[in-house]
Amino acid sequence: MLALPSLTKPRLLALLFALAVTGLWAVPALAQEVKISFKVRGFAADQKKMLIEVEDINAAGPVLRVWDLDAGAFDKKIQPIAFAKVNGPKAVREARKKLKFTDPGIEDMLYPLDPADETKTLSFFGLMATKERFVLACTDKQRLGKVKDIPIKSDEETKVMAKANLRGIFWTTDRKMLVAVVSQKIDTESFVSEKDEFHVVKFKLDDVQWVEAPPPPPPKK
């Protein structure tokens, strides 16, 4: 049996480091984490493109990118614009001017029903209807309404289902287009993935699928 020489603490640490580097000592991999979040920062006049603020925890910093609504993807012809958070508002204004995106958009979880009465609004929210379906919903304080069904993603290997969350509602200034930003988070033993995604609705009040309240019970005799 091969006798090992006695090692001082510095030499032992150096040996362990060398074994790890050469692969002779297996080091368990740390859990990976992916987190990407979006915010809408403006729209093109024809409402076919959006300016998006992107934050990725594995990137050097936030960037502004252009999302093509027809393609359902980032426009690869337009280079991302990096900026420091402290200069965010200025960077957004300059990017909109450069791209000729004249509509700054509106971030609002409410939709006005009566311009003359601020209390009459729709409130938007999200809920997990089932393990496989998330619902973008709204209420006028009397009824509940469904705006859009959103399928839930799952991890291909572990089959772990995501948990969805409504992070924000953005509108074109004319209130004709709604963009819901929904995050889907998958948490397994080996990694955590939390990514935002867009769900675009050409919003019309008549398209809301209302759930009528049940009739009141008959009076007791």
N, C-alpha and C positions, 0 to 999 in steps of 0.2 A: 504494500500500500504506500502510495506516494505521500511523504510527509510535507505539510505546508509550512513554510517559514512563518515565524511570528511576525505580525504586522502592527505597526503603530497606527493610530487612528487616521492620520493624514494619508498614509500609504493604503489603508483599507478603503478609504473613500475614493482614492484615485483608481484603485482596482475595480471597485463597483461601477464607477463611471465608465471605465474602459469596456467592461463587460456589457454594459447597457448600450454603448455606442456601436460595438461590433455585433450586437444581436445575440451574444451568448447568454445573456441574462434577460429573460423575458419580463418586460415591464407592462403591466396592464394598461390598456388604452383608456384615457380619460373620456368621459361622456362628452359628446360633441353638442354644440348649441348653435342653432341658426335662428336669427330673428331679423326680419325685414319688415319695415313699416312704411306706409304711404300716406301722403297728404296731398289733396288736390290744391294747386296754387293758381289755376287759371284755365281758360278755355279759348280755343280759336273761335273766330267769328262764325264759322260755319258749323261749329260744335262737333267737328270730326276729330279733334285732337285736344289733349289736356296736358298742362304743365304739372309735373308730379315731383314732390319732394320725397326723396328716398333715403331712408336710414337703414344701414346694415351694420350690425355689431361687429362683423368680421371685416369691415372695410375701413379705410383711413378716416372717412368723414362723410357727411351728407352730400348728396348731389341733387341737381335738378335734371329731370329727363322728360322727354316728350312721349306720351302714350297715344298710339294710333287706335281710335275706337273701332274703325272698320276692321283692322287687322287683329285687334285684341292683343296687342303686344307693344313693347317699346319701339319707337322709330329708330332703327339702327343708323339711318343716314344723318341723324342729328347727334352730335357728341354730347355726353353728359357734362354738366357744368358743376364743378366742385366749388364749395364755399364753406366759410366758417360760420358756425351757428350764430355768433354775435352779429354777423353781417347778413343774416338770413333775409329780413324784409327788403333790404337794398338789393340783394342778389335776385330775389323774386321779381322786383319791379324792373330791374335791368333785363332779366331774361324775357319777361313778357313783352317789353318794348322791342327787344331784338327779334323776337319771334313773331311780332305783330299779333300777339294774343290780347285782343282788346277787352275781353270779358274777365274780370278778376274772380268771378264766381262768389258764391255765398256758402259758408259753413253754417248749417242750421238743422237741428233735429225737429223743427216745427215747420208747418206749412200753413200760411194764413188763409182762412176761409172767407173772411170778410175784412177788406182793407179798412173799413170804418170802425171795426171792433177788434182790438188786439186780443181779446179773451177767446175769440172763436178761431181755433187752430186745430190742425192735426198734429199729434205727437207721434214720432216714429220710434220704434224699438225693435229689438231682435229677440227671438226665443227659440230654444231647441224643442221642436215639435215632436221629434223622435230621435233616436240615436243616429239616424242617417239623413235627417232633414232639419235644416235651420230655416226659420221664416222671418223675412222682413215684414213687419207688421206696423199698424198705426191705429190710433184711436181718436175719435172726436169727443171723448168723455162720456159718450152714451153707447157707442158701439165699438166693437173690435173689427179690424179689417186686415185682410192679407194683401200684401203688395207683390211679393215674389217668394217663391221657394228656392232655397239654395242647398244643393247637395253637399253632404259632409264627406271630406276626404278621409283616407285611411292609409296606414303604412303598408307597403306591399309585402314586406317580410313578416312582420309581427301581427298584422291585421288590426292594430290598435286604431280606434276611431279618434278623429280629431274632435276638439271642443271649439265651437265657433263663438265669436263675440262681435257685436256691432261696434265699431270704433268711431264711426263718424258718417254724417250725411252731408254731401256737397251738392249744390245746385248751380246751374247756369243762372245768370241774373234774371232772365225772363221766367224762371221756375218751370221751364218745359222739360228739362232733363235732370234727373236725380242720379247721383252716383253714391252708392253705399260702399263704404270701405269695411270689409269684414275680415277679421283675423281667424285663422284656423290653426290651432295648436295641437301638435301630436307629441306626446311625452312617453317614450319607451325607456327601458333600462339603459340603453346605450346612447340615446341622443334625444334632444328636445328641438323640435322644429316649430317655429311660430312665424307664419307668413301672412301678410295682408294680401287681399285680392279685391278687384273692382267688380261691382254688379251695377250695370247701367239700366235705368228705366226711363223710357219716354213717358213722363208722368202725366196721367189724366185722372182726375177725381172719379170719373165714371168707371174707371177700370179697377178700382179698389173692390175686392171681394169681401163684402160686409158679412159679418156674423151677427144676425139679429139676436137681441136679448130675448130670453125665454119670457113668455107671458107671465104676469103675476098670478100667484095661486088664487083660487076663488075664495071669497070671504067665508069665514066659518059661520055656520048657522047656529 
